[in-house]
Amino acid sequence: MKPYNPRNIAALIPITLLMLTSSSYAQTSNYNPMLSVQEKQSIEAGEIVMRELVTKHDKGQTIETIGLIHAPGDSLVLLLTDYAAYPEFMSAVDEIEIVDKSGAESTINYILKPMLGLTKKYRIKIAPVKLDEQVWRIEWFLVEWPGLTPMETIGDTQGYWLIIEQTEKRSLVQYYVYSDPGLVPFGLGGLVDALGKGSIEDVFNETRAEAHKMMGNR
């Protein structure tokens, strides 16, 4: 088990993949993100672009992360829908329980590693969909986990991974996450920070590293 890094928790409230503007991929131009020239250059150099977006919700925050992953789209879909394996490479996840599966949609329980003596748990429905020949989206939203107290769970989460395959060896990925940590005891404000931008960045990077390992990349 990898050492616990509290910044990683939010990323689990997990996760979209978008492509750069390119004439070679005109067929997926409808999915292109709005990126500046500098952002495109940064992504091509292997960096990631992160943005905090205006949220329509009263609480929480919305973060999107965009970067390249050197793997084909279908391989990334297989990696990100192997939910039971998340604890093997997402360091904030202690356990995943598969509650139900109906067609492509799964209901899963997230149990995060304890932080400051508090363990957060939540349940989501998540499903992949193929939007185009080279475009996939894996979308989730929070559902009720009966029996949990407000202190044990989170306020809300929803988001998606959008995966756009550019070549057989690389895809542009955007991880879009809205999260509200919910009720936090007095004195544990650090938990709110742990569910923020830094943790989302860590989850993206951990997923990218696992994909590169899977493909035999260094």
N, C-alpha and C positions, 0 to 999 in steps of 0.2 A: 504494500500500500504506500502511495506517495505521501510525503509529509504534508500536513494540513496547512494550507495557506488561506487565511480568512478572506482575502480579497476575491477568492474564486467563487464565493457562494452565489452571487447574483447571476453569474453566467449560467447557472443551472436553471435559473428561472427562465431557463434557457431561453431562440436562436434563429440571416438570409443571404443569398449569394447572388450578386449582380455582376454584370460584365461591363468592361470598359468600352467606350465607343470605338468601333473598329469596322472598316469596310468589309473585312473578311467575315463578319458575323452580322450582316445586315438583317438576316432572318430573325434575329432576336433583339432588334433595335428597340422594340417596345418595352423591353425590360432594362434598358440602360439607365443607370443612376445619373443624376446631375453631378458631375465632377469637374472641378477646375483643372486646368492644365497641370498645375503643380500637384494636385491630388492624383491625377493619372500617372504622372511621373513617379510619385512616391510608391504607388501600388505596383507599378512595373519593376521598381527597384526592390520589391519584396516587403515593403512596409505595409502597415494597415492604416486606414482612415477611420477615425471615430468621430461621431457627432452626437450631441445631445439635442434631441428634437423637442419642439413644443408639444406637450401632451394635452389631450382633451380631458384628462382625468383630474380630479381635485387633488389627488395625492400621487406620490411616486414619480418616476421619471422614465423617459423613453430614450434608449440609446441604440444607434445602429453602428455596426462595424463592417467595413468592406476591405477585402484583401484577396490575394490569389492563393489557391491551394493547388499543389502540383499532383493532381489526381483527376481521373475522368468523373463526370457527373454521376454515373450509375454507381461507381465505387463509393462516392461520398454519401449517396442515399443509403447504401447498405450499411455504412459505418454509423450514420446518424439515426438509423432505425433499429439498430441493435441496442435497444435501450438497456437491457440487462448488463451490458458491457460498460456502461458509462462510468461506474466507479473505478474501472481499470485505468482510465486516462483523464477523467475529470476529478481533480483532487479535492473539490469541495463536497462531492457526493459520497455519502457513506453507504447508501443502499438504494436499489431500485426494485420495486415490487410491481410485477405485471398483474393488474387487477382483472382486466378483461381485454379481449380482442375481437372485433367485429369487422370483417373485411380488412381494409387497409388501416382502419382506425383502432388505436390502442388506448386504454385507460391505464395510467401508471402512477404509482406513488413515488415521490421523491422524499428521501430522508437524508438531510444534510448533516455533515459532521458538526458536532457540538462546538459552539463558539461562546466563550465567556459563561459556560455552564448552561447554555440554552440550545436546544435542538429544534430546528424548524422543519416542519413536514408539510407537504402539500400534494394534491392530486390534480393531474391534468389529463385532458384528452388530446391526442396528437396523431397526425396522419400525414403521409406524403401524397402529393399529387403531381402528375406530369403535366406541365403547362404547354410544352412545345417539344419538338424533337430533342432539343438540347437544354431544356429548362425544367427544373423541378422545384417544388416548394414543399417544405415540411412545416406544418403550422400547428400551434397548440393554444389551448386556453384552459383556465382554471375551472375545476368543478369541485363540488362539495365533497369533503372527506368526513363522513359522519363520525361524531365522537370526539373530534379535535376541538380544543378550546381556542379562542382567539390568540392566546399567547403562544400556543403550540404551532400555529400555522401562519401563513402570510396573508396580506390583504388581497392581492391580485397578481396575476401574471398572464401575459399573452404575447405572442410573437411568432416568428417564423425564421427558418433558414430558406433563402432563395439561392439555388445553385444553377449557374449558367456555364455549361461546358464550352470552352473556347477551342480546345484541341483535345486529342486523346490523352494528353499528359497534363492538362491544366484547366482549372475552372475558376471563375470569379465568384466569390462567396460574400454575401452580406448576411450578418446576424442581426436581426431586429428584435429588440426586447423591451417590453414595458413591464415594470415591476414596482410593486408597493409592498414593503416589508411588513406592513401591518402593525400590530401592537408590539411595542418594544418596551421592556421594563425601564424604569428610571435608572439612569447611570449606565445603560448599555447602548448609548448612542453610537458607539463604534460598530454595532451590528448594522445600522443603517448605511454607514460608509462601506461596509463589507458587501452590501448588496448593490453597489454602484458601479461606476465606470470601470474601475480597476479590475473588478471581478469578471466583468463581461469580456474585457480584453484578455484576461487569463484563460477563460473558457475557449475563446476563439483560437488562441495560440496553442492550447493543449489539443484541441481538435485538429488543427493543422499539423502539429507534430505527429499525432497518431496516424493521420492520413499519409503523411510522408513515410513514416515507418512501415505502414501497410504496403505502400508501393515500392519499398526498397530504396527510398530517397534518403539522403543524409541532410 
